[in-house]
Structures are given as C-alpha cells and as structure tokens.
Amino acid sequence: MRETSPMPSLSIVIVNWNARDGLSACLRALDAQTDPDFETIVVDNGSTDGSVEMIAADHPRVRVIQTGENLGFAEGCNRGITASTADWVFLLNNDAVADPGLVAALRVRAVEAGPRDGMFQARILFTQKPDHTNSTGILLFSNGKSRDRDFDKPRSQSESGDEIFCPTAGAALYRRSMLDEVRLPTGFLDRTYFMYAEDLDLGWRCRLAGWRAWYAPEAVVHHAFQGSSRRHGPNFVVLQCMKNRWRTLLKNASVGFLLRSLPTSLSDAAVLLRWNGPAILPRAARGSLEMLRLRPEVRCRTRVAPRSVEQQWSFSRKDPRIGSR
C-alpha cells in the first residue's frame, strides 16, 4: 500500500500520438507552474514525428513511456496511471495548455477534499475562443447520451464550483485510491473504448461506487477542441461516441434506463450499419457481450443504487437547469 504524504502528491499523465508541437506547448506550460511539486508522465503511442526526441531535449525531467504503437487514449492513460506514484492523478490532453496556477489550484482541492470526493473537473476553455467554455464536466441525458457541460457558453456563466456527475478526462483530477477501487479487468479506463466516452464510463462507475465529483473553476486549461481526433478522418468522433455510449450503458445503467434509452441506441445502430455495412455486426455483438460480462464486475463495486444515480444525474434535454447547446 502506498504511503500518504501530509500534502497530497500529484502526477500529471499526458497521452501523445504524433502531436509534437501541441505537446511541446503543453509541457512548456507545465514548466511554468507556480507550484512545481508534481511528476509528469507522457505516454507516447508510437509517435513518428519526433515527439519523444523533443521531450528528451527540452523536458528531461518528464518520464516517457513508449508503447511502440497507438493503443488509444484509454489504454495510454492506463499505462500512465499504473506508472504514477502520487495520491492524485491529473489526466491532461496533449493539446491543452494549463494556466500557471493550475497545479496550485488542484492541490488545494486535494487538500480540502472530503473522504468520498474523488473527482475534480478543471475549467476547460477553447484555445480558439478563450472567453468561451469547452467543458465543466459531463452531462448525462435521460436518453443515454451525454455532452460537455456548459459547452460553448460564455466563460462568465461557469463560475460556480458545483457538484457534477463526472469530469471529462481532457483535464480531470482523480484520487488514486478511488481508481484502484473501481479498476476493472479492462483497466481504470476501459481499453476497449480506444477513445471517447471512456471518461463517462469511468465517472459512472465511480458514482456507483459512492464517489463524488466537483467542478473546480479556479483550475484552468485551454484546449484545442478535437485537435487530435481530426487526424483520424471524417465521422471518427461520431462513430466512436455512438459505439462507446452503448457499451457504457450495457455496463453501468439499470435495466429501466437501458430500456428508456433503447430508441436512441437503435437509431445509433442504424447509423453505424449504414456507414460501416454488415461487417460491423459481428464486432458489435462481440463488444456487447464483453460489456455484459463486465456488468457483474461493476455491480460488485456498487455502493449506490443505479436508479438513484440516474434519477439524480440524468437530465432531459429541455431541462432549464442545463440550458441549450
């Protein structure tokens, strides 16, 4: 068991794939932190653009884990979390640039966290529109879909440090003991997701296990929205989100929630079939069976009734508390 220091220690994990320039800006911002007491781990997914060489030359204190191939965001995070040594782990996108006070703000949150406070969401602003919000967490809808909380709203509307369903992993602080508690055979984040919705799945599991999440508006990063995913080609984001949303529901949702979200799931399945053809059916069936096999693993770690979580944290798209996108 790891020893807990008087002041919570912090590891920052960044997953990289052929994004040398963005990663360089990300690491330079971490070098400029007012609180320098943290470790930085970069998991490089087989980059061929000189990313690893840049780190060695310009940021020798950064630990680099080379996977040799593109394992995806989820498994990259898993490798970094496993290698980390701190009480708290901050996942940060390689195309995000932190304000100088980010680490100091995160450490204050860790110091003041209650015993079941396990997740904190940094304020994510658009790099392209720094006066507008990219995300203050994840919203879950009653049809099973999700989106970024406060997406594209003016920054001034996102000042309150509310409790949230869960954070988005582009800039999220997690208590390490919580991650160890909810870890599944497929990892802290489910490696089968590759990327997208893996943070929704993790946050949902943590909620079921009795952990809470908060938005920390004083911890700020600027994000180049979908800067990495664009390189995977058209429709990649939509396809990944549809596929992984269904997997997340199968693993975490109550039967009633699954049934209520079924029309949306069937609509998504029709889109996937149209775009990919019949070849997707065997893969979809295998993926669904995988998630159903993991469902008992999630239930073994569950301390809060799934229906209770869903009633508190799933919203109608017309709910006035969340506004329109």
Stockholm file with secondary structure:
# STOCKHOLM 1.0

chainA/1-325         MRETSPMPSLSIVIVNWNARDGLSACLRALDAQTDPDFETIVVDNGSTDGSVEMIAADHPRVRVIQTGENLGFAEGCNRGITASTADWVFLLNNDAVADPGLVAALRVRAVEAGPRDGMFQARILFTQKPDHTNSTGILLFSNGKSRDRDFDKPRSQSESGDEIFCPTAGAALYRRSMLDEVRLPTGFLDRTYFMYAEDLDLGWRCRLAGWRAWYAPEAVVHHAFQGSSRRHGPNFVVLQCMKNRWRTLLKNASVGFLLRSLPTSLSDAAVLLRWNGPAILPRAARGSLEMLRLRPEVRCRTRVAPRSVEQQWSFSRKDPRIGSR
#=GR chainA/1-325 SS CCCCCSSCCEEEEEEESSCHHHHHHHHHHHHTCSCCCCEEEEEECSCCSSHHHHHHHHCTTSEEEECSSCCCHHHHHHHHHHHCCSSEEEEEETTEEECTTHHHHHHHHHHHCCTTEEEEEEEEEESSCTTBEEESSEEEETTSCEEETTTTCBGGGCCCCCEESBCCTTEEEEEHHHHHHHCBTTBTTTGGGCSSSHHHHHHHHHHHTTCEEEEEEEEEEEECTTTTGGGGCTTHHHHHHHHHHHHHHHHHSCHHHHHHTHHHHHHHHHHHHHHHCTTHHHHHHHHHHHHHHHHHHHHHTCCSCHHHHHHHHEECTTCTTTCCC
#=GC SS_cons         CCCCCSSCCEEEEEEESSCHHHHHHHHHHHHTCSCCCCEEEEEECSCCSSHHHHHHHHCTTSEEEECSSCCCHHHHHHHHHHHCCSSEEEEEETTEEECTTHHHHHHHHHHHCCTTEEEEEEEEEESSCTTBEEESSEEEETTSCEEETTTTCBGGGCCCCCEESBCCTTEEEEEHHHHHHHCBTTBTTTGGGCSSSHHHHHHHHHHHTTCEEEEEEEEEEEECTTTTGGGGCTTHHHHHHHHHHHHHHHHHSCHHHHHHTHHHHHHHHHHHHHHHCTTHHHHHHHHHHHHHHHHHHHHHTCCSCHHHHHHHHEECTTCTTTCCC
//
